[in-house]
Amino acid sequence: MATTTSLTTTYAGREAAGYIRAAFLSNESLAAVTFKENIEYKQVVRKLVDSITFANATCDFTPTGTVTLTERILTLEKFQVHRQMCKKDFLADWEAKSEQNGNLHASLTDAIIANVLAGVAANNERLIWQGVNATAGEYDGFETLFNSGGSGVLAVSSPVAIDATNVIEEMGRLVLTLPTRVRRATEKPVIAVSSNVAEAYRSAILGLGGGYYLYQGESVVMNWQGQYDVIECPGMSDDTMAFYQKSNLWFGTNLLDQWNNVAVLDMYQYDLSDNVRFAASFFAGAQFGFGNEIAFYQA
């Protein structure tokens, strides 16, 4: 199926201010998990648990305790984004020089490339949480993995829709669902929240007199009672929160450069057509380690 190009223009004979692209979500959730690259196809991730106990001293070496090794498999899938544009479609558009020496104008090419890259990041931001492998073009995101049978993830009971009046209480219930051994571990856990929960939390803090939030602009730093970072993840479903150690959630890919590359091919020299093709391909997958070290809230 060919790419459909829809043009809406107020062309005035020259390029006035470049191309205005729709705003995309950035892939912010990658900062809330452990990023693994250079994976060929599958990676077995092992975790070690050693519950340290003391024994009374003797003159002999007497081994005690239990060391448990478990593993989870992070499996990648390959995805692609293909676009085909006809140079003719742009001849009467914003620029008189849409074609430059028979090629698509560089500024338009750059705009399409930037658009593709931003779209890739935006879609992956959603998939890393809400993706469902059974749907074409998706992999299982963390919400899907957490909700799967036998995941062992600690679900907060009786979740409700979040607003400024209840967000602090509900976030507190999330925090208390995670075992103390994880909350007080050397690696501090983080609280990942959907955008509507983040907005509610900021409003609630303001209502409590935390006026400094007004002066931080886009760099608002949220935390829970000075203990745990609160990270807004735009790809999360509304009314969703998760409390975990970053080392326990993994996003994997093959080569990181693949996420930043878009190949461009002018088809004229191959089939004498006026089409220009844009292609991007990359690998992606998500997985977690210990379900009993993840607290999950979803209304």
N, C-alpha and C positions, 0 to 999 in steps of 0.2 A: 504494500500500500504506500503510495507516494505521500511525501510531506505536504500538508495543506498550508499554503501561504495566504494569510488574510491581511490585506493592506488597508489602512485608514490614514489618509494623508491630507495635509493642507500645504502642499508643495508650493513654494514661492520662488523657485528658480535657483536657490542656493541653500547650502547646509547652514542652518542658523545656530543650532546649539547641540549638535550630536544626536545620539539616539537615546530616548528615554526608555529604560527597561523596567519591567515590573520588579518590585522589591521581593527578594528571596530570603528565606530563613538561612542563616549560616549554620554550618554543622557544629553547633555549640556542644552537643552531647559528647563529642570525642574527648573533650576536656574532663568529662566525668567518669571515664572508664580507662582501662588499660589498653593501649594501642599496640597491636602486634602486627608486624609486617614481615615480608620475605617468607611467607608461608606458601609452599608449593601447591597443596590442595587441602591437606588435613594436618592439623597439629594436635598431638596429644599433650594436654596441659596437666601436669601432675601437681597435687597439693599434699603437703605433709602435715600430719597432726601428731604432736607429741605432748601429751598431758603430763607435765613435769610434776613429780612428787618426790618427797625426801624419804630417805631410809636412815635408820640408826647406823652410825659408823661402826665398821668392823675392820679387822686387819686384812680381810680378803676382798677381792673384787667380785661383787655380787650384782650382776645386771638385773635391773627391775624396770617396770613401766611398760608401756605399749606404744609403739610407733605405728601409725596408720597412714598408708599411702593410698590415695584415691586419684582417679583421673577422669577428665572430661575431654571430649573430642570437639575441637573447633574446625568446622568444615566450611570451606569457601565455595561460593558460586560465582560464575562469571556473568557479567551484565554488559549491556551495550546501549549506546544512544546514537542513532543514525538520523541525519537530516539531509534533505536534498532541496536546494534552492535553484530556481531558474533565473538567470541574469536578466532576462527580458522583463520579469515582473517588477524589477526595480528601475527600469529605464525612465519611467514617468513618475518616479517617487521623489523622495526628499532631495536627492542630489542629481544635478545634471550630469555628473561624471560617475554614475553608478558603475559603468564599465570603464576600465582604465587599461588601454592597450589590449582589449579583448578579455580582460580578467575582471572579476568582481572587485569593486573598489575596496581598498585596504581598510578604510574605516568601517565599512559595513561588515567585512569579514571579521574584523576584531570584535564588533558588536555581537555577532552571532556566536563567536567562540566564547566570549565572556558570558553570554546568556546561557550557553550549554553548560559551562563549568559551574555557574551559580545554580542552575537547575539541578545538576548532579548533587551538589552539596545539600540543597534544600530537600530533595527527595530522600537522600540518605539520612538526613536528620529525622525524618518521619519513620523511615524503615528501621532504623536502629532500635526504635521502641515498638512501633506498631506493625512492623512487617509480618506477613504470614507466608510461609514458604509455599503453601498450596496455591497461592495467587501468582500468576506469571509475572516475572520481573521483580519478585520480592524474595527476601530471606526471612527466617524467623527472627523477629526483634525480641527485646527483653520482656516486654509485656506478654507476648505470646509464650515465651519460654517459662516465665514465672507462673502463668496460669495453666500450664500443661499439667496433666496428672502425674503425680509422683515427683514433682520438682523439689518438694521439701521446703519451698519458700514459705516464710512466715507471714501469712496474710493477716492484716489488721481486721478485726471483726467489725461488722456493722458500719461500713464506710458510708459517708454522706457527701452530698454536693458541698464544695468548699466555697466559703465567702469570708469576708473580713471579720465576721462575728464569731466564726468557729475555727478558723485556720490554726490559731495557736493551740487550742485544745486538741484538735485532731492531729496536728504535727507532734504534739506531746505524746499522744497515744502511739504514733508510729515509732517514736524514739524508744519508748518503753517496751515495745514488742521485740526489739533486738536484744539478744542476751548481753548481760553485763560484760562477759568475757570479750565480746566483740567491741562494745562501746568503749571499753577501757584498754583496748589493745594498743600496742606500740603504734600501729598504723591507724590513725583516726578515721572512722567512717565518714561518709558525706551523705547529705540528703539531696537527692535529685527530685525536682518538682516540675509539674507542668506549668505553662505560662499563666493560666488563670489562678493557680495556687500561689505562684510568685507574686502576682498583682495583689491578691488578697493579703498575703503576708506583709508586703510593703505598706499597704493601707492600714493593717492592724498595728504595725510598729509605729506608724505616724500617729495613730489614735492614742497610743500609749505615751506619746511625747518624744518619740525618736525623730525629731525634726531634722537631724543631720542628713537624713535620707534625701531631703529636698535639694541638697547642694552637691550631690555626687553625680548627677546627670546619668549618663549611660553606664558609668563605672560603679553603680551601686553594688556594694559588697554585702551579702547577706550571710548571717550565721545564726545558729540556734543557741541562744544563751551563752554566746562566746565560746562554745565547745565544738560545734560541727559546722562546716561550710554548707551553705544552702545554694545549690546550683540550679539555675533555671534551664530546663531542657525543652525548647519549643516543640520538638517532635513528639513529646509525650501526649497521651490522651488527656483531656480535661479531667480534673479531680483525681489526679494520680500522683503518688509520691513513692519513692523507694529510698531505703536507708541501708548502706552497705559500704564495704571497703572497696576502693577503686581496683585493687588487685584481684578482686573476686568477679569482676565483670570485664569481658574481653571483646574488643572489636578487632577483627583480623582482615588483612588484605595481602596481596602479593607484593607488588612494587608500588610504593607511595607515589612515584612520579606519574603513574597511570591516571591518578585522580586529577592531575594538572595538565593533561595533554589532550588536545583535540586535533586530529588529522584533517587536513583540508585537501581536496582533490578536484581540480577543474577537469571536467569530463570531455572538453572539446577535443583535446588531442587524442582521445581514445575512441569516441563514438560520434564526434562532430556535433554533439548536443551543446546547448547553452546551460547545462546543469552544473552545479557545484555541490560536491558532497562533503559533509562534515561527519566525523566519526569519533566516538570515544568508547573505550572499553576498559573494564577494571573488575577486580574480584572483591567480594565482601562477604562477611559472615559475623555472627555474634554468638556468644556462649557465656555461661557463668560457671563458677566452681561449686561452692557449698551453698545449697539452698537454705540450710538452717542458719546461715549467717547473713541472710537478706530479709529485711522487713519490707513488706509491699502493701501499699494502700491504693485501692482503686474503687471508686463509687460506680 
